[in-house]
Amino acid sequence: MGIAGCAGDKAERTPTAVPTDDDPGLADIPGDESYGFTFIRATGNRYVEGSGRILDVDPIDVSLPTEAQWVVAALDRSDGTIVVASVLVDGQVRAHRLNGCTVSPVEPFASYGEGPPLLVITDGNSRLARTGSVYSHPTPIPGGSIVVNGDGDLTSPGGKLSVSAPADARIVTDGALAYFVGPPINYGHGALGDQVEGAAVTVVDPDTRKSWTLDPPYGVVEGLSPMLTNLGGELSVLVTASDDQRGASLALLRDDGTEGGAVVARSDPVGDPFGWRHQIAVAPFGPDGEREIVSVRTPHRSGVAEFHRLSGDRLERTASLGSYPTHEFGSRDLDRAVAADFDGDGRPELLVPAPKTGVLAGLRRTGDGVAEVWRVDAGAPLSSNVAAARGGDGVVLAVGTPEGLRIWPALVRC
Protein backbone atom coordinates (compact mmCIF):
# COMPACT_ATOMS: atom_id res chain seq x y z
CA MET A 1 0.00 0.00 0.00
CA GLY A 2 1.33 3.43 -0.85
CA ILE A 3 -0.26 6.72 0.15
CA ALA A 4 0.92 10.32 -0.25
CA GLY A 5 3.77 9.44 -2.56
CA CYS A 6 5.71 7.40 0.01
CA ALA A 7 5.88 3.80 -1.11
CA GLY A 8 8.22 1.29 -2.61
CA ASP A 9 8.61 -2.37 -3.48
CA LYS A 10 11.55 -3.16 -1.19
CA ALA A 11 9.44 -3.73 1.93
CA GLU A 12 8.57 -7.28 2.91
CA ARG A 13 4.99 -8.07 3.88
CA THR A 14 6.17 -9.57 7.15
CA PRO A 15 9.69 -10.03 8.51
CA THR A 16 11.39 -13.39 8.26
CA ALA A 17 12.68 -13.87 11.80
CA VAL A 18 15.34 -16.56 11.74
CA PRO A 19 17.42 -17.22 14.86
CA THR A 20 21.12 -17.45 14.08
CA ASP A 21 21.92 -19.53 17.17
CA ASP A 22 19.65 -21.87 19.13
CA ASP A 23 21.64 -21.37 22.32
CA PRO A 24 23.30 -17.94 22.13
CA GLY A 25 26.44 -17.47 24.18
CA LEU A 26 25.65 -14.26 25.99
CA ALA A 27 27.89 -14.34 29.03
CA ASP A 28 31.05 -13.48 27.06
CA ILE A 29 30.30 -9.74 26.80
CA PRO A 30 31.27 -8.12 30.10
CA GLY A 31 30.80 -4.43 30.68
CA ASP A 32 34.28 -2.93 30.40
CA GLU A 33 34.81 -3.06 26.64
CA SER A 34 34.46 -0.46 23.94
CA TYR A 35 31.45 -0.83 21.68
CA GLY A 36 30.57 0.39 18.23
CA PHE A 37 26.85 0.72 17.40
CA THR A 38 25.47 1.83 14.06
CA PHE A 39 23.24 4.22 16.04
CA ILE A 40 26.44 5.58 17.67
CA ARG A 41 25.47 5.46 21.37
CA ALA A 42 23.97 2.63 23.38
CA THR A 43 21.02 4.95 24.16
CA GLY A 44 20.09 5.15 20.47
CA ASN A 45 21.16 8.81 20.34
CA ARG A 46 23.23 9.43 17.21
CA TYR A 47 25.38 12.11 18.85
CA VAL A 48 29.14 12.00 19.45
CA GLU A 49 30.61 14.30 22.08
CA GLY A 50 33.97 15.84 21.26
CA SER A 51 35.15 17.57 18.09
CA GLY A 52 36.74 16.74 14.77
CA ARG A 53 38.28 18.66 11.85
CA ILE A 54 36.85 16.94 8.78
CA LEU A 55 37.03 20.13 6.72
CA ASP A 56 40.78 20.36 7.26
CA VAL A 57 41.85 16.74 6.79
CA ASP A 58 42.48 14.64 3.73
CA PRO A 59 40.16 11.61 3.82
CA ILE A 60 41.72 8.17 3.61
CA ASP A 61 40.31 5.73 1.05
CA VAL A 62 40.47 1.99 1.74
CA SER A 63 39.74 -0.64 -0.91
CA LEU A 64 37.17 -3.34 -0.14
CA PRO A 65 36.35 -6.54 -2.09
CA THR A 66 32.78 -5.29 -2.56
CA GLU A 67 30.68 -2.49 -1.14
CA ALA A 68 29.94 -2.18 2.58
CA GLN A 69 26.37 -2.26 3.85
CA TRP A 70 27.25 -1.52 7.49
CA VAL A 71 30.18 0.30 9.11
CA VAL A 72 30.87 0.53 12.85
CA ALA A 73 33.73 2.23 14.70
CA ALA A 74 34.98 2.34 18.28
CA LEU A 75 37.98 3.35 20.37
CA ASP A 76 40.44 0.61 21.34
CA ARG A 77 41.29 1.70 24.86
CA SER A 78 44.40 -0.49 24.96
CA ASP A 79 46.30 1.75 22.53
CA GLY A 80 44.07 4.73 21.71
CA THR A 81 43.46 3.71 18.09
CA ILE A 82 40.11 3.53 16.31
CA VAL A 83 38.87 0.24 14.86
CA VAL A 84 36.53 0.50 11.86
CA ALA A 85 34.71 -2.69 10.84
CA SER A 86 32.80 -2.99 7.56
CA VAL A 87 30.16 -5.64 6.86
CA LEU A 88 30.05 -6.16 3.11
CA VAL A 89 26.97 -6.92 1.02
CA ASP A 90 28.00 -10.60 0.78
CA GLY A 91 28.36 -10.93 4.56
CA GLN A 92 32.16 -10.75 4.63
CA VAL A 93 33.79 -8.48 7.19
CA ARG A 94 36.84 -6.27 6.73
CA ALA A 95 38.25 -4.37 9.71
CA HIS A 96 40.90 -1.64 9.82
CA ARG A 97 42.76 0.17 12.57
CA LEU A 98 43.26 3.93 12.36
CA ASN A 99 46.38 5.06 14.21
CA GLY A 100 46.71 8.80 13.67
CA CYS A 101 46.75 8.95 9.87
CA THR A 102 47.80 5.35 9.25
CA VAL A 103 45.27 2.66 8.36
CA SER A 104 46.19 -1.01 8.67
CA PRO A 105 44.09 -4.19 8.37
CA VAL A 106 42.95 -6.02 11.48
CA GLU A 107 43.15 -9.82 11.73
CA PRO A 108 40.41 -11.59 9.73
CA PHE A 109 36.88 -11.41 11.12
CA ALA A 110 34.32 -14.19 10.75
CA SER A 111 31.58 -13.55 8.18
CA TYR A 112 28.63 -11.73 9.68
CA GLY A 113 25.54 -11.89 7.46
CA GLU A 114 22.57 -9.53 7.65
CA GLY A 115 21.53 -6.95 10.18
CA PRO A 116 23.24 -4.11 12.03
CA PRO A 117 26.43 -5.26 13.80
CA LEU A 118 27.81 -4.56 17.26
CA LEU A 119 31.58 -4.02 17.40
CA VAL A 120 33.17 -5.25 20.65
CA ILE A 121 36.79 -4.42 21.55
CA THR A 122 38.45 -6.12 24.53
CA ASP A 123 42.14 -5.77 25.46
CA GLY A 124 43.12 -5.00 21.88
CA ASN A 125 41.00 -7.77 20.39
CA SER A 126 38.00 -6.82 18.27
CA ARG A 127 35.04 -8.79 16.91
CA LEU A 128 31.42 -8.44 15.84
CA ALA A 129 28.86 -9.91 18.26
CA ARG A 130 26.24 -12.07 16.55
CA THR A 131 23.27 -13.68 18.30
CA GLY A 132 19.50 -13.56 18.19
CA SER A 133 17.44 -12.35 15.24
CA VAL A 134 19.23 -11.79 11.95
CA TYR A 135 17.91 -8.22 12.08
CA SER A 136 19.32 -7.23 15.46
CA HIS A 137 22.36 -7.62 17.71
CA PRO A 138 23.13 -8.17 21.41
CA THR A 139 23.02 -5.21 23.78
CA PRO A 140 25.59 -5.25 26.61
CA ILE A 141 24.28 -5.44 30.18
CA PRO A 142 26.09 -6.19 33.45
CA GLY A 143 27.18 -9.83 33.36
CA GLY A 144 26.65 -10.37 29.64
CA SER A 145 24.15 -9.14 27.08
CA ILE A 146 20.50 -9.27 26.12
CA VAL A 147 19.16 -9.96 22.65
CA VAL A 148 15.92 -10.19 20.68
CA ASN A 149 15.54 -13.73 19.34
CA GLY A 150 13.98 -14.65 16.02
CA ASP A 151 10.79 -15.67 17.84
CA GLY A 152 10.37 -12.22 19.43
CA ASP A 153 11.51 -13.32 22.87
CA LEU A 154 14.39 -11.83 24.84
CA THR A 155 17.33 -13.95 25.98
CA SER A 156 19.76 -12.82 28.68
CA PRO A 157 22.04 -14.54 31.21
CA GLY A 158 19.00 -14.68 33.47
CA GLY A 159 16.92 -16.68 31.00
CA LYS A 160 14.23 -16.05 28.40
CA LEU A 161 11.34 -13.58 28.54
CA SER A 162 8.39 -13.66 26.14
CA VAL A 163 7.61 -10.12 24.97
CA SER A 164 6.44 -10.49 21.33
CA ALA A 165 9.02 -7.97 20.15
CA PRO A 166 9.23 -7.24 16.42
CA ALA A 167 11.97 -9.35 14.86
CA ASP A 168 13.99 -6.26 13.91
CA ALA A 169 13.69 -4.53 17.31
CA ARG A 170 16.94 -3.19 18.77
CA ILE A 171 17.44 -2.76 22.50
CA VAL A 172 18.90 0.52 23.78
CA THR A 173 20.34 1.10 27.23
CA ASP A 174 21.49 3.76 29.65
CA GLY A 175 21.51 1.43 32.63
CA ALA A 176 17.80 0.88 32.02
CA LEU A 177 16.82 -1.06 28.90
CA ALA A 178 14.20 -0.01 26.37
CA TYR A 179 12.78 -1.80 23.35
CA PHE A 180 9.63 -2.00 21.24
CA VAL A 181 7.09 -4.70 22.09
CA GLY A 182 3.95 -6.15 20.61
CA PRO A 183 1.71 -7.62 19.89
CA PRO A 184 3.27 -6.53 16.57
CA ILE A 185 0.86 -4.50 14.45
CA ASN A 186 0.49 -4.90 10.70
CA TYR A 187 0.94 -1.29 9.64
CA GLY A 188 0.53 -0.67 5.94
CA HIS A 189 3.47 1.66 5.41
CA GLY A 190 6.43 -0.70 5.09
CA ALA A 191 9.06 2.05 5.11
CA LEU A 192 11.46 0.29 7.48
CA GLY A 193 11.85 -3.12 5.87
CA ASP A 194 8.46 -4.73 6.55
CA GLN A 195 4.88 -3.85 7.43
CA VAL A 196 5.11 -4.86 11.09
CA GLU A 197 5.63 -2.24 13.83
CA GLY A 198 5.60 -2.29 17.62
CA ALA A 199 2.65 -1.33 19.77
CA ALA A 200 4.50 0.17 22.74
CA VAL A 201 7.83 0.50 24.55
CA THR A 202 8.97 -1.60 27.49
CA VAL A 203 11.54 -0.18 29.91
CA VAL A 204 13.37 -2.56 32.27
CA ASP A 205 15.55 -1.94 35.30
CA PRO A 206 18.05 -4.83 35.01
CA ASP A 207 18.97 -4.62 38.71
CA THR A 208 15.47 -4.89 40.16
CA ARG A 209 13.93 -6.57 37.08
CA LYS A 210 11.08 -4.11 37.40
CA SER A 211 9.56 -3.26 34.02
CA TRP A 212 6.91 -0.88 32.78
CA THR A 213 5.20 -0.32 29.45
CA LEU A 214 4.83 3.09 27.82
CA ASP A 215 2.15 3.65 25.20
CA PRO A 216 2.49 6.12 22.31
CA PRO A 217 -0.14 8.88 22.09
CA TYR A 218 -1.70 7.11 19.09
CA GLY A 219 -1.01 4.49 16.44
CA VAL A 220 2.20 2.46 16.35
CA VAL A 221 5.79 3.20 17.31
CA GLU A 222 7.32 3.40 13.85
CA GLY A 223 11.01 2.69 14.15
CA LEU A 224 13.49 -0.01 15.08
CA SER A 225 14.52 1.37 18.46
CA PRO A 226 13.47 4.05 20.93
CA MET A 227 15.89 6.65 22.26
CA LEU A 228 16.67 7.13 25.94
CA THR A 229 17.14 10.73 27.09
CA ASN A 230 16.90 12.87 30.22
CA LEU A 231 15.15 15.77 28.53
CA GLY A 232 13.13 17.52 31.22
CA GLY A 233 15.43 16.22 33.95
CA GLU A 234 14.12 12.65 34.16
CA LEU A 235 14.68 9.45 32.24
CA SER A 236 12.35 9.56 29.26
CA VAL A 237 11.88 7.62 26.04
CA LEU A 238 11.68 9.34 22.67
CA VAL A 239 9.65 7.55 19.97
CA THR A 240 7.96 8.25 16.68
CA ALA A 241 4.20 7.64 16.89
CA SER A 242 2.50 7.09 13.53
CA ASP A 243 -0.85 6.23 12.01
CA ASP A 244 -2.47 6.12 8.58
CA GLN A 245 -4.28 9.42 9.04
CA ARG A 246 -2.14 11.94 10.91
CA GLY A 247 1.27 10.53 10.07
CA ALA A 248 4.13 10.75 12.55
CA SER A 249 4.76 12.79 15.68
CA LEU A 250 7.74 12.84 18.01
CA ALA A 251 6.59 11.76 21.48
CA LEU A 252 8.43 11.89 24.79
CA LEU A 253 7.18 9.14 27.13
CA ARG A 254 7.81 8.63 30.84
CA ASP A 255 6.76 6.28 33.63
CA ASP A 256 4.43 8.08 36.05
CA GLY A 257 3.14 5.03 37.90
CA THR A 258 0.01 4.69 35.76
CA GLU A 259 -0.76 1.98 33.23
CA GLY A 260 0.77 2.92 29.91
CA GLY A 261 2.78 5.78 31.43
CA ALA A 262 2.51 9.43 30.46
CA VAL A 263 3.05 11.31 27.21
CA VAL A 264 5.22 14.10 28.58
CA ALA A 265 5.31 16.06 25.34
CA ARG A 266 4.77 15.61 21.63
CA SER A 267 5.25 17.46 18.39
CA ASP A 268 2.64 18.25 15.80
CA PRO A 269 2.01 15.32 13.45
CA VAL A 270 3.25 15.42 9.87
CA GLY A 271 -0.38 15.64 8.78
CA ASP A 272 -0.16 13.21 5.85
CA PRO A 273 -1.39 9.60 5.89
CA PHE A 274 1.60 7.36 6.75
CA GLY A 275 3.92 10.40 6.67
CA TRP A 276 7.02 9.42 8.69
CA ARG A 277 9.60 11.24 10.81
CA HIS A 278 13.17 9.96 11.03
CA GLN A 279 14.22 10.72 14.63
CA ILE A 280 18.00 11.12 14.80
CA ALA A 281 19.55 12.80 17.83
CA VAL A 282 19.26 14.91 20.97
CA ALA A 283 22.15 17.36 21.37
CA PRO A 284 22.95 20.97 22.37
CA PHE A 285 22.06 22.24 18.90
CA GLY A 286 20.43 25.52 20.02
CA PRO A 287 22.16 28.86 19.37
CA ASP A 288 22.98 29.10 23.08
CA GLY A 289 23.56 25.39 23.59
CA GLU A 290 19.93 24.50 24.28
CA ARG A 291 19.20 20.81 23.93
CA GLU A 292 17.02 20.05 20.94
CA ILE A 293 15.71 17.00 19.11
CA VAL A 294 16.47 16.72 15.42
CA SER A 295 14.45 14.61 13.02
CA VAL A 296 13.91 14.58 9.28
CA ARG A 297 10.33 15.01 8.16
CA THR A 298 9.21 12.59 5.42
CA PRO A 299 12.76 11.74 4.26
CA HIS A 300 11.41 9.84 1.24
CA ARG A 301 9.72 12.98 -0.06
CA SER A 302 10.43 16.43 1.42
CA GLY A 303 13.42 15.47 3.61
CA VAL A 304 13.12 18.54 5.83
CA ALA A 305 15.46 18.57 8.83
CA GLU A 306 13.45 19.84 11.79
CA PHE A 307 14.65 20.87 15.24
CA HIS A 308 12.31 20.67 18.24
CA ARG A 309 12.70 21.90 21.82
CA LEU A 310 10.83 20.79 24.93
CA SER A 311 8.46 23.52 26.09
CA GLY A 312 5.94 22.47 28.73
CA ASP A 313 3.96 19.59 27.27
CA ARG A 314 4.98 20.42 23.71
CA LEU A 315 7.91 19.63 21.46
CA GLU A 316 7.95 22.94 19.65
CA ARG A 317 9.62 23.27 16.28
CA THR A 318 12.38 25.87 16.42
CA ALA A 319 13.90 25.64 12.94
CA SER A 320 13.84 23.62 9.73
CA LEU A 321 15.72 23.25 6.45
CA GLY A 322 15.48 20.80 3.55
CA SER A 323 15.84 18.69 1.56
CA TYR A 324 18.03 15.86 2.99
CA PRO A 325 17.22 12.20 2.16
CA THR A 326 18.41 10.45 5.33
CA HIS A 327 16.64 7.15 4.66
CA GLU A 328 15.86 4.92 1.70
CA PHE A 329 12.32 3.54 1.62
CA GLY A 330 12.23 -0.13 2.65
CA SER A 331 15.66 -0.11 4.30
CA ARG A 332 16.45 -1.10 7.89
CA ASP A 333 19.40 1.30 7.82
CA LEU A 334 18.20 4.26 9.91
CA ASP A 335 21.75 5.44 10.60
CA ARG A 336 22.71 7.66 7.67
CA ALA A 337 22.82 10.78 9.84
CA VAL A 338 24.89 11.68 12.89
CA ALA A 339 25.55 14.74 15.06
CA ALA A 340 28.89 15.99 16.41
CA ASP A 341 31.14 19.03 16.34
CA PHE A 342 32.69 17.92 13.09
CA ASP A 343 34.49 21.18 12.23
CA GLY A 344 36.03 22.02 15.62
CA ASP A 345 34.14 25.27 16.21
CA GLY A 346 32.63 24.15 19.53
CA ARG A 347 29.10 23.70 18.15
CA PRO A 348 27.52 20.42 17.05
CA GLU A 349 26.39 20.00 13.48
CA LEU A 350 23.94 17.52 12.02
CA LEU A 351 25.64 15.56 9.23
CA VAL A 352 23.16 14.35 6.61
CA PRO A 353 23.23 13.17 2.99
CA ALA A 354 22.67 16.01 0.56
CA PRO A 355 20.43 15.58 -2.49
CA LYS A 356 23.57 15.39 -4.62
CA THR A 357 24.74 11.79 -4.40
CA GLY A 358 27.92 11.13 -2.47
CA VAL A 359 27.86 14.45 -0.61
CA LEU A 360 27.36 14.96 3.14
CA ALA A 361 26.06 18.30 4.41
CA GLY A 362 26.72 19.90 7.80
CA LEU A 363 23.69 21.70 9.27
CA ARG A 364 24.06 24.15 12.16
CA ARG A 365 21.43 25.94 14.20
CA THR A 366 21.65 29.71 14.01
CA GLY A 367 19.99 32.56 15.85
CA ASP A 368 17.24 32.77 13.26
CA GLY A 369 16.96 29.18 12.04
CA VAL A 370 19.27 26.53 10.62
CA ALA A 371 21.88 26.79 7.89
CA GLU A 372 23.88 24.43 5.75
CA VAL A 373 27.40 25.58 6.59
CA TRP A 374 29.60 23.17 4.63
CA ARG A 375 29.73 19.97 2.58
CA VAL A 376 32.18 17.10 2.31
CA ASP A 377 32.49 14.59 -0.52
CA ALA A 378 32.24 10.85 0.16
CA GLY A 379 33.64 10.13 -3.30
CA ALA A 380 30.61 8.09 -4.40
CA PRO A 381 27.00 7.48 -3.29
CA LEU A 382 26.69 5.98 0.17
CA SER A 383 26.22 2.22 0.43
CA SER A 384 26.30 2.09 4.25
CA ASN A 385 25.30 3.95 7.36
CA VAL A 386 27.42 6.87 8.59
CA ALA A 387 29.83 5.77 11.37
CA ALA A 388 31.55 8.04 13.87
CA ALA A 389 33.65 7.53 17.00
CA ARG A 390 35.62 9.67 19.40
CA GLY A 391 39.30 8.89 19.87
CA GLY A 392 42.11 10.59 21.73
CA ASP A 393 42.68 12.96 18.79
CA GLY A 394 39.02 13.78 18.25
CA VAL A 395 36.00 12.58 16.29
CA VAL A 396 36.57 10.20 13.37
CA LEU A 397 34.05 9.74 10.55
CA ALA A 398 33.69 6.76 8.17
CA VAL A 399 31.29 5.75 5.39
CA GLY A 400 31.05 2.92 2.89
CA THR A 401 30.49 3.48 -0.82
CA PRO A 402 30.67 1.28 -3.95
CA GLU A 403 34.25 2.54 -4.27
CA GLY A 404 35.32 1.30 -0.82
CA LEU A 405 35.65 2.80 2.66
CA ARG A 406 36.33 6.51 3.21
CA ILE A 407 37.67 7.61 6.62
CA TRP A 408 38.15 11.18 7.86
CA PRO A 409 40.81 11.06 10.60
CA ALA A 410 40.90 13.52 13.52
CA LEU A 411 44.46 14.79 12.94
CA VAL A 412 44.75 17.87 10.73
CA ARG A 413 48.25 17.09 9.47
CA CYS A 414 48.81 13.66 7.95
Phi, psi and omega in degrees: 000134177227128181229144176061036172071017184236082180209166179193171183256011181274344185281135175282154178293314174221153181286146173265104187263101184245116176298142178265351181204125182289334182224075187301139175272101188258344187278003183262018177238082176290184191259011186249017179271179166259145183232146174239113178256150174291334175266025166074298182247152181299338179283351186088003180270118184275061182226128178251123174283156185103184184221155177231184180220050189293342177284339186255355185255159172268120180295153180253127179258132182239129179285143176232153180298327176206177189287152180273139173258337176221144175225132176229150183218147179202158178281131170270107186291343182291331182221002177079008178273170177248129175260130178242118180248134181243126173264120185275167185296338178265009178091349175294159178235135172233129181239147181221149180250125177261115179242096186069254178245007183256130178248129179225149180290148175262154181313151185305139175261151172292151175302151187250310183102215184272175170083158180292134182271163169242120176272128180238127180238122182228119175049043178085354178257134184236149180200167173256128180278134184221105172208167173083213180292149177294347183260002184223193181207164177293152172244125183296138172222164178304127178089002179157231179205169178231146187213150172275123178277169179296339179268006179086002176271164173257140174236132178219174177303338180274357179122193182259151178223126180275118183230354182056044178287147171303147185298336181257016178293143177239135184269131176250158184210146169217050193093297169286158178247145177219140181200158179280144181229169181258201013293136181304141184252132175282104185248124194284022181270303177074022184287335190249030173110340177198180182255025179246127178232163180282159180264334186197182178242135171253135176244134184233135168269109186293340180283311182268346185065012174289140178224156176213152182251135180244127182264141174290165181294336177193163171064217182251167169265107187265099181177185176252338178207150171281182175231131177269135182207159175249030173305133183083004174090358179226156177301124180224165181239126178262128179224169172251113178267133185222152167212179187272012177240303184273341188077204193261144170234150166280136181223132178258117186249151182207146175285125176236016179088354179260161178295127181085354178069193184240144169272102184293317181199158176208158177270172170294146176289161177302320177098356178248143176305127180065004179300130190249152169246137177261096180286136190237304189203159167240125184201167178283064183287329190305157182305330178249026178082014178295142179282130181224156175263135174244136175219166175244121183283128180038069184296343179275354180229279185279323178061041182273121175283123183237137178251134180233147180232141179291125179218100184065236179259022181236147164258097187273133177288129181254335182193158178204155178199141178212166022237137184223108185279088186276354183211144177259129183305132178090356183266146172269006175272102178256019191241037178263028175209147182205152180243140175186169171276085187282340184249007173074021182263003180088000180238137178285144172245154170266123180259120185223155173295136175272161179303328176288125186298141177081010182240136176249134183250140175260120180252134181231137174291140178236177180297333182240016178158229178216143183227146169277116189257341177193168175224150172231153186258125177277353178090339180190166178302146180294140171245353184228180168292174175259121182254144177211148178207152179258123175249188181295334180267349181135195184276131178252142181238143178212142176219154174258143177221171175299344179271349181136211181249130176246128181238132173257109180286172181271338182282135181287318183256120179237000000 
